[in-house]
Amino acid sequence: MDDLSAVPRVMSFQLLNEITKNFSADMKIGTGSFGNVYKGQHTDGEWIAVKLLHNYIPGLEDEQFEKEYHNLANLQHKNIVRLVGYSHETRREFLPYNGDLVLADITQRALCFEYMQNGSLEKFLTDESKERDWRTRYAIIKGICQGLKYLHEELQTPMYHLDLKPANVLLDENMVPKIADFGLSRLFRGEQSKFTKSDIGTRGYLPPEYIDACIISIKFDIFSLGVVIIKIMAGPTEHFRSAEMSPQEFIEIVHAYWKTKLQTTLVHALEPYSKQVKRCIEIALNCVDADRHKRPSIGEIINVLNETEIAIQVLGASMNHTGSSMNKINSDREREFLRYAKETLYYVHRGQGNTSFEINSDQEREFLRDAKETLDYVHRGQGNTSFEDFRQTHIAELEEQERKGLSTAVNLFGEVVDNYKLDQMPGYKGKPKKREDRAREALNLMCEDRKDVMACRYLCPKVIIQVYWPRATQCFIYNATGDTLYHVGNHDWSGHILNSRGYPERIGNGQWAAFVHCQGSFSGSMASVIYRGKNKDGGDQHYLVSWNNPIRYTFGFNKAYCG
């Protein structure tokens, strides 16, 4: 029953009754949505968890049961509790009714899941005997996020959990977290926001838009995830404390606690692990933002977590052979290797939360594998690998992949002016290129192929369609910095970005970015967006674009040039 692709099998109700000892209290391990959960050992030796659904659930007919069974059966992910079987049987019994006995149909329904030896995350967090080990807790955070990403972004139709909490996260024998208890009425599907009058979720994990207006969206689960992460990092009751102080103060308190713990257990890698702790608590607070539009997507969260792991892995690769007698001899070569490793990683991870990381994850893993092999050569005294050739090869491959991604984005216009583009121009071919060369040519090609006109044509229909907004600002940003710009933050004081795409996450050098910002509640359009790139000295540079258009029954324009 360990095969993720195995089809759930039919189990007789008599068998389930036997292995759970007639669903005795001794075998009961919990209570879930619409039923109690019992453990039992199958005749093949495998332990399973049997969720016995209540005999009568309003609205739960056979057709609905079959539909929800298929929803559960099709979930196949290492961080989702797997449905291994089911039972659905009807028998006729004489039952007392109004002082008489009547023959009635009794339907027994049960769902059988893989058994989780370490119980729930809630039990783990409240057990004072459990060691507060950071790597275990981070693995739990990452696993929950991966399971949620599967539901939100990897299914053909997104699925919302709507009751994510420590009690509904189970831990297997290796402490791998698995999201459980989807609840038959909690499988809302689709990407758009919905309104409901049904009571769902658990108080304390419900986002404000649901409490105030019964709005359900994909960001419902993100809010719940934030609460769960806070409890994993700060304790079961600390979510309430986080609401009583400033975000920065809460971050500092949690970060200081874990940094002290790390100093006694992971002193050799204190800095990257300390940064990982800080990024995780920052993610959690972003997830519980009162404005659901400002909460990150689960894909963005995974990207940030992956970035923290890369820093730890690179450090680990450089320390694999610290006891080697060749270490001192090759120290200069190792420093050279680490220098180009960081430079190469920069091309992948320049922007925090950059979605290109997910696209390049396989290539990133390949790079780390090559990096470790190269370090092995260094420490064995076989440092015959050409560092510069290796670095240039990986950078070229990553630049090509980034260029393809920028050229196909729907809200970016114009060809990217990078080294590849310069190499096609007279005077640059075969010669070294600098950032100032790319910036200069980007300015010269600002209106190349009328890309500014194309950007305007792209936005006009989107504004005209949204006529119920008295004020909508068409925003255009041109990048002439010499490098890719990455979105790192925004603040919408009045109004919001139109459609679910959000602000463009990347803008290639030499490209126009286009988006629409709509006014909010008859108060005009006022916002700012921040992008990060490089300055002439190669250091980080932030570019702030702001606008303030008062309410008016016309459309406004906002153009910005970054260079």
C-alpha angles and dihedrals in degrees: 000000000000094000108106091206095052114123114240108255132221114258123192116242089231090059092050091048091053099047092047091047093245090317090295126186089246090063096043112113103171152329121259137176109310096351153033123264125226133180124229140166113240119224088254089062097255119129115229137182114235117204107200108202117217113265092244126033115169110248095007103126127162093266092054092045090052092049093051091044089059091048091055096039092055094055106102115167135122090239097049120080106248124235106227101173150344143208128212116170135156125201134171121243138169109246131181114257126169092342094312138086118250130184108243138174113246116196120198118197127183137168120208123209136180110277118248110213097199096051125218131344087237090062091047093052095048096045104099091197091067113101114238094233112172098211092053092049093046090051088053091050092048093046093052090049092050091051091049091048088055091054096043104036113012103053119085088243117028116247126207121213096199096187105059110158138131091269089059095050113082128196124218126211090282093047091252107156120232126188111233145171102052090176117221094252094045100071099103109165133198139061103258127089115263137197121223139176092201122108108243138162131017127289111255092037097058118107119234094247089061094045092048103035108006091245117164121194139146087273090066090080092043091059091050090048090055091054091048093051091049090053092048092052103033106023138270096291101036096093089078091050090053089062091054097060139041117281091243093052092050091047091052093049095049093041092051092050094052094041089058090050092047092052089067098043111025103026091142091062101026098134101054093040090048090053090048090055091050094048091050094053090045089053091050093053091047089052093056094050109140090230106071091202089065095052114103123246117248089249091057090049092052090050092056092047090050090053091056090051093052092059090051093046094050090050090048091051091053091051099046092106105025089139093056117122088222093058096093093044092053099038094111092051091047091052088052090050093050090048093056091040090059091045092052092046088053091066090056100041107029093124119052109235090017109169091211088077091071090050091049098040094110091049090047091054089049090052093052091049090052090046093056091047091051091051088052089057090048094052093044090055092249096115095154095127113114102238094192094050091048092048095048093047094054094043091051092050093048093047091051092051091047091049091053091050093050093047093055099045111119096222099044122085132195135031117293112255101219135134090285090056092046091051088063092056126086112256096029106060112117093358130111113269127211135198091254089056091055092045093049094050091045088060091047090052097044093123097030111153088355090283090159089058091048090053091052093049089051093056103039097076090047091055096043092051090054094061092142087077108080090206129034123166120212107214126200125183122187119200116213098150096110094246140057116285119221126206110238104165149339141194123210107197093171122012133000142246113277118248128004097283094086123199115338106274095211135019117196121222107271095021134118115224118205133193141147125241115196126205121254124235097329092305102111132249116295125158146124133216128197126210128185128215139135131293126217091275093053095253127128114280126188121212116202119201116187136172138180117192115174120224112288134147094245138074123264133209129218122186125182132182120205115198 
